[in-house]
Amino acid sequence: MGEFKTIETQEEFDAAIKERLERERKTLSEKYSDYEELKKKNTEYEAQVSKLSGEKETLEKEKTESASKIAELDSKVKRYETDSAKTRIALEAGLPYELAARLNGATEDELKQDAQLLAKLVNHKEPAPISEGGEPTTYVSDKNEAVKKLVQNLSKGE
């Protein structure tokens, strides 16, 4: 080591630390030489994140719409299957097609029981009503005969 020399002016001080400052600047410039490159990459990544976030939101919206559409279609399929089963069971029980929608039940067995009960009510033949004279009233298919019977019944009442 050399002899220590006192620094008395600013120029001497600047000259003494100039080399030290240059060495430090070189170290820092080497250390942060890729700053601009990293800054550029960061901007690119932020753009990608923004783009992907938008795509994610779009896909989530489509997923929700698809799920609701699937639920709606499943509901329709179930309704069609139920209507088909009701129609089949009603026809098997001898019920008119129009009464198939009136069948109630959650399972096929319940639908069959309801169809049998309804078939008994629909196909049930009651005895003919009895007239005042105690004899069954006969139904006439011809209009003329019906009018004649009405006149006869009216004349009996006099």
C-alpha positions as CSV (number, residue, x, y, z in Angstrom):
1,M,0.0,0.0,0.0
2,G,1.0,3.4,-0.7
3,E,1.2,6.4,1.4
4,F,-2.0,8.1,2.4
5,K,-2.6,11.4,0.7
6,T,-5.1,13.9,1.9
7,I,-7.6,15.1,-0.5
8,E,-7.9,18.9,-0.4
9,T,-10.0,19.8,-3.5
10,Q,-13.1,18.7,-5.1
11,E,-11.2,17.8,-8.3
12,E,-8.9,15.5,-6.4
13,F,-11.9,13.9,-4.7
14,D,-13.7,13.4,-8.0
15,A,-10.6,11.9,-9.6
16,A,-10.2,9.5,-6.6
17,I,-13.7,8.2,-6.7
18,K,-14.2,8.3,-10.5
19,E,-12.7,4.9,-11.0
20,R,-14.8,3.5,-8.1
21,L,-18.0,5.0,-9.5
22,E,-17.3,3.7,-13.0
23,R,-16.7,0.2,-11.6
24,E,-20.0,0.4,-9.7
25,R,-21.9,1.7,-12.7
26,K,-20.5,-1.2,-14.8
27,T,-21.6,-3.7,-12.2
28,L,-25.1,-2.2,-12.0
29,S,-25.4,-2.0,-15.8
30,E,-24.4,-5.7,-16.1
31,K,-26.8,-6.6,-13.3
32,Y,-29.7,-4.8,-14.8
33,S,-28.9,-5.1,-18.4
34,D,-32.0,-7.2,-19.1
35,Y,-34.3,-4.6,-17.5
36,E,-35.8,-3.5,-20.9
37,E,-36.2,-7.1,-22.0
38,L,-38.0,-8.0,-18.7
39,K,-40.1,-4.9,-19.0
40,K,-41.2,-5.9,-22.5
41,K,-41.9,-9.5,-21.4
42,N,-44.0,-8.2,-18.5
43,T,-46.1,-6.1,-20.8
44,E,-46.6,-9.1,-23.1
45,Y,-47.6,-11.3,-20.1
46,E,-50.1,-8.7,-18.9
47,A,-51.7,-8.6,-22.3
48,Q,-51.9,-12.4,-22.4
49,V,-53.4,-12.4,-18.9
50,S,-56.0,-9.9,-19.9
51,K,-56.8,-11.8,-23.1
52,L,-57.1,-15.1,-21.2
53,S,-59.3,-13.6,-18.5
54,G,-61.7,-12.4,-21.2
55,E,-61.7,-15.8,-22.8
56,K,-62.3,-17.4,-19.4
57,E,-65.3,-15.2,-18.7
58,T,-66.7,-16.0,-22.2
59,L,-66.2,-19.8,-21.6
60,E,-67.8,-19.6,-18.1
61,K,-70.8,-17.8,-19.6
62,E,-71.1,-20.4,-22.3
63,K,-70.8,-23.1,-19.7
64,T,-73.7,-21.6,-17.7
65,E,-75.8,-21.2,-20.8
66,S,-75.1,-24.8,-21.8
67,A,-75.9,-26.1,-18.4
68,S,-79.3,-24.3,-18.3
69,K,-80.0,-25.6,-21.8
70,I,-79.2,-29.1,-20.8
71,A,-81.4,-28.9,-17.8
72,E,-84.2,-27.5,-20.0
73,L,-83.8,-30.3,-22.5
74,D,-83.7,-33.0,-19.8
75,S,-86.9,-31.6,-18.4
76,K,-88.5,-31.8,-21.8
77,V,-87.3,-35.3,-22.3
78,K,-88.7,-36.4,-18.9
79,R,-92.0,-34.7,-19.7
80,Y,-92.2,-36.5,-23.1
81,E,-91.3,-39.8,-21.5
82,T,-94.0,-39.3,-18.9
83,D,-96.6,-38.3,-21.5
84,S,-95.7,-41.3,-23.6
85,A,-96.0,-43.7,-20.7
86,K,-99.4,-42.1,-19.7
87,T,-100.7,-42.5,-23.3
88,R,-99.5,-46.1,-23.5
89,I,-101.0,-47.0,-20.1
90,A,-104.3,-45.3,-20.9
91,L,-104.6,-47.1,-24.2
92,E,-103.7,-50.4,-22.5
93,A,-106.4,-49.8,-19.9
94,G,-109.0,-49.1,-22.6
95,L,-109.2,-45.4,-21.8
96,P,-109.8,-42.8,-24.6
97,Y,-106.7,-40.9,-25.7
98,E,-108.1,-37.7,-24.3
99,L,-108.0,-39.0,-20.8
100,A,-104.4,-40.0,-20.9
101,A,-103.3,-36.6,-19.6
102,R,-105.5,-37.0,-16.5
103,L,-103.6,-39.9,-15.2
104,N,-101.6,-39.2,-12.0
105,G,-98.6,-40.9,-10.5
106,A,-94.8,-40.7,-10.2
107,T,-94.1,-44.2,-11.2
108,E,-95.4,-46.5,-13.9
109,D,-97.2,-48.7,-11.3
110,E,-99.0,-45.7,-9.9
111,L,-100.0,-44.6,-13.4
112,K,-101.4,-48.1,-14.0
113,Q,-103.4,-48.1,-10.8
114,D,-104.8,-44.7,-11.6
115,A,-105.7,-45.9,-15.2
116,Q,-107.5,-48.9,-13.9
117,L,-109.5,-46.8,-11.4
118,L,-110.3,-44.3,-14.2
119,A,-111.3,-47.1,-16.6
120,K,-113.7,-48.5,-14.0
121,L,-115.3,-45.1,-13.7
122,V,-115.4,-44.4,-17.5
123,N,-116.5,-47.9,-18.6
124,H,-118.9,-48.4,-15.7
125,K,-122.4,-49.0,-17.0
126,E,-125.1,-47.9,-14.6
127,P,-128.5,-49.4,-14.7
128,A,-131.1,-47.4,-16.7
129,P,-133.0,-44.8,-14.7
130,I,-136.3,-46.0,-13.5
131,S,-139.4,-43.9,-14.5
132,E,-142.2,-43.0,-12.1
133,G,-144.1,-46.1,-13.1
134,G,-141.4,-48.3,-11.7
135,E,-140.3,-49.6,-15.1
136,P,-136.9,-48.8,-16.6
137,T,-136.9,-45.9,-19.1
138,T,-135.8,-47.0,-22.5
139,Y,-133.6,-44.8,-24.6
140,V,-134.7,-44.3,-28.1
141,S,-132.3,-43.6,-30.9
142,D,-134.8,-42.3,-33.4
143,K,-136.0,-38.7,-32.9
144,N,-139.5,-39.4,-34.0
145,E,-139.9,-42.3,-31.6
146,A,-138.6,-40.1,-28.8
147,V,-141.1,-37.4,-29.6
148,K,-143.9,-40.0,-29.6
149,K,-142.9,-41.3,-26.2
150,L,-142.7,-37.8,-24.8
151,V,-146.3,-37.1,-26.1
152,Q,-147.5,-40.4,-24.6
153,N,-145.9,-39.6,-21.2
154,L,-147.5,-36.1,-21.3
155,S,-150.9,-37.5,-22.0
156,K,-150.6,-40.0,-19.2
157,G,-150.1,-37.2,-16.8
158,E,-153.6,-35.6,-17.6
